Amino acid sequence: MRYATMNKALFLLIPIVSFGCGGGAKGAATSNSCSLPDCLARLVGGFEPVAPCTYQSTIQGGTATAAICYANGSTSVFTSSTTPPAAGQTSTTKQMYWKAGALLFSVETTTVNDGSSPVSSIYRDSTGEEVASSTIGVGSSKATVTCTGGAPTTMDAACWLSKIIGPLDDTGMGTQNCTQGTCAP
């Protein structure tokens, strides 16, 4: 049971770590009513994390893969290295979002293990075309998002997270009670 709990926490933590905001502030629950920049709102338009859900996680070689399947056919798949980067090294996490077997969008998040570099993400549509990029400073809850061809705007990182893992609870985790099982896009 401990292994399943650890894998579930790994899955739910990946997007939170991607934005550098592990462990939200007490009482800072966020609903899906938040506003995203237009390019990101269009990107996630067909994706909804609707409970109940099933998650599956695997570790093969040095790569961890976690997938979560929602009741409405939405699926999230995350891949990352199981080895934390050494001081000063860069790591990349890939997040892919599916609906009814079709890729909707992906996010590539890059972090540098130096304690001061911002976290950078690139958001791509189903064809792989870049739709937006973002950065978030260490310890910040705000992301600076630039839609392709647009001006930078500020977004609450918890807003983005609530759109891709469901409403956040007081610890910054999704509130879905997923069961362990088989999940594939």
C-alpha positions as CSV (number, residue, x, y, z in Angstrom):
1,M,0.0,0.0,0.0
2,R,2.8,2.4,0.8
3,Y,4.2,2.0,-2.8
4,A,0.8,2.8,-4.3
5,T,0.5,5.9,-2.1
6,M,4.1,7.0,-3.1
7,N,3.3,6.6,-6.8
8,K,0.1,8.5,-6.5
9,A,1.9,11.3,-4.7
10,L,4.6,11.3,-7.4
11,F,2.0,11.6,-10.1
12,L,0.2,14.5,-8.5
13,L,3.4,16.2,-7.5
14,I,5.0,16.3,-11.0
15,P,2.9,19.2,-12.3
16,I,3.2,21.1,-9.0
17,V,6.9,20.8,-8.9
18,S,6.9,21.9,-12.6
19,F,5.7,25.2,-11.4
20,G,7.8,25.4,-8.3
21,C,4.8,25.6,-6.0
22,G,4.8,22.3,-4.0
23,G,2.5,22.6,-1.0
24,G,0.1,25.4,-1.4
25,A,-0.8,27.8,1.4
26,K,-3.3,26.6,3.9
27,G,-6.8,27.8,3.0
28,A,-5.8,28.6,-0.6
29,A,-8.1,26.1,-2.3
30,T,-8.7,27.0,-6.0
31,S,-11.7,26.2,-8.2
32,N,-11.9,25.7,-11.9
33,S,-13.4,29.2,-12.2
34,C,-10.0,30.8,-12.5
35,S,-9.0,32.7,-15.7
36,L,-6.1,31.6,-18.0
37,P,-4.6,33.6,-20.8
38,D,-6.6,33.1,-24.0
39,C,-4.0,30.8,-25.7
40,L,-3.9,28.5,-22.7
41,A,-7.7,28.5,-22.2
42,R,-8.1,27.4,-25.9
43,L,-5.3,24.8,-25.3
44,V,-7.1,23.1,-22.4
45,G,-10.6,23.7,-23.8
46,G,-11.3,20.0,-24.4
47,F,-9.6,18.6,-21.4
48,E,-11.4,18.2,-18.1
49,P,-10.2,16.3,-15.1
50,V,-13.6,14.8,-14.0
51,A,-13.6,12.3,-11.1
52,P,-13.7,9.4,-10.6
53,C,-10.3,8.6,-11.9
54,T,-7.8,5.8,-12.2
55,Y,-4.0,6.1,-12.1
56,Q,-1.1,3.9,-13.2
57,S,2.5,4.5,-12.6
58,T,5.6,2.7,-13.8
59,I,9.3,3.1,-13.4
60,Q,11.5,1.7,-16.2
61,G,15.2,2.3,-16.3
62,G,15.7,5.9,-15.1
63,T,12.2,7.1,-16.2
64,A,9.1,7.4,-14.2
65,T,5.8,7.5,-16.1
66,A,2.5,8.3,-14.4
67,A,-0.9,8.3,-16.1
68,I,-4.3,9.3,-14.8
69,C,-7.6,8.5,-16.6
70,Y,-10.7,10.5,-15.8
71,A,-14.3,9.4,-16.1
72,N,-15.0,11.6,-19.1
73,G,-12.1,10.2,-21.3
74,S,-9.5,12.8,-20.4
75,T,-6.0,11.4,-19.7
76,S,-2.8,12.9,-18.3
77,V,0.6,11.2,-18.9
78,F,3.7,12.5,-17.2
79,T,7.3,11.3,-17.7
80,S,10.3,12.4,-15.8
81,S,13.7,11.1,-14.7
82,T,13.7,9.1,-11.4
83,T,17.2,10.5,-10.6
84,P,17.2,14.0,-9.1
85,P,19.5,16.3,-11.0
86,A,22.9,17.1,-9.4
87,A,23.5,20.7,-8.3
88,G,23.5,22.9,-11.4
89,Q,22.1,20.2,-13.7
90,T,18.9,20.7,-15.8
91,S,16.0,18.3,-15.9
92,T,12.9,18.2,-18.2
93,T,9.5,16.8,-17.5
94,K,7.1,16.0,-20.3
95,Q,3.3,16.2,-19.7
96,M,0.8,15.0,-22.3
97,Y,-2.9,15.5,-22.2
98,W,-5.3,13.3,-24.2
99,K,-9.1,13.1,-24.7
100,A,-10.7,10.0,-26.1
101,G,-7.4,8.7,-27.4
102,A,-6.4,11.9,-29.2
103,L,-3.5,14.1,-28.1
104,L,-4.8,17.6,-27.1
105,F,-1.6,19.3,-25.9
106,S,1.7,18.8,-24.2
107,V,3.9,20.8,-21.8
108,E,7.7,20.5,-21.5
109,T,9.0,21.9,-18.3
110,T,12.7,22.6,-17.6
111,T,14.2,23.2,-14.3
112,V,17.8,23.8,-13.1
113,N,18.8,22.5,-9.8
114,D,20.5,25.6,-8.5
115,G,17.9,27.1,-6.2
116,S,17.6,30.3,-8.1
117,S,16.8,29.7,-11.7
118,P,13.2,30.1,-12.8
119,V,11.2,27.1,-14.0
120,S,10.5,27.3,-17.8
121,S,7.7,25.6,-19.7
122,I,6.7,25.4,-23.3
123,Y,3.0,24.6,-24.2
124,R,2.4,22.8,-27.5
125,D,-0.8,22.0,-29.4
126,S,-1.7,18.6,-30.7
127,T,0.5,19.2,-33.8
128,G,3.6,20.1,-31.7
129,E,3.3,23.8,-32.5
130,E,4.3,26.1,-29.7
131,V,1.3,28.0,-28.3
132,A,2.9,29.7,-25.3
133,S,5.8,29.7,-22.9
134,S,6.1,30.5,-19.3
135,T,8.5,31.1,-16.4
136,I,8.0,31.1,-12.7
137,G,10.5,32.2,-10.2
138,V,11.6,30.0,-7.3
139,G,9.1,30.2,-4.4
140,S,6.6,32.2,-6.5
141,S,3.0,31.3,-7.1
142,K,2.8,33.5,-10.2
143,A,3.8,32.5,-13.7
144,T,4.7,34.9,-16.5
145,V,3.0,33.5,-19.6
146,T,3.7,34.6,-23.2
147,C,1.2,33.5,-25.8
148,T,3.0,33.0,-29.2
149,G,3.0,36.5,-30.8
150,G,1.6,38.1,-27.7
151,A,2.7,40.1,-24.7
152,P,3.7,38.6,-21.4
153,T,0.9,38.2,-18.8
154,T,0.8,37.0,-15.2
155,M,-1.1,34.0,-14.2
156,D,-1.7,32.3,-10.9
157,A,0.1,28.9,-11.2
158,A,-2.6,27.3,-9.0
159,C,-5.1,28.3,-11.7
160,W,-3.3,26.3,-14.3
161,L,-2.9,23.3,-12.0
162,S,-6.6,23.3,-11.2
163,K,-7.4,23.1,-14.9
164,I,-5.1,20.0,-15.4
165,I,-5.5,18.1,-12.2
166,G,-8.8,19.4,-10.8
167,P,-9.6,21.7,-7.9
168,L,-6.7,22.0,-5.5
169,D,-7.0,21.3,-1.8
170,D,-5.2,23.0,1.1
171,T,-2.0,21.1,0.4
172,G,-1.9,22.0,-3.3
173,M,-2.9,18.5,-4.5
174,G,-5.8,17.5,-6.7
175,T,-8.9,16.5,-4.7
176,Q,-9.7,13.5,-6.9
177,N,-9.6,10.1,-5.1
178,C,-8.1,8.0,-7.9
179,T,-7.8,4.3,-7.6
180,Q,-4.8,2.4,-8.9
181,G,-5.4,0.5,-12.1
182,T,-4.8,0.4,-15.8
183,C,-4.7,3.8,-17.6
184,A,-3.4,4.5,-21.1
185,P,-4.1,7.3,-23.6
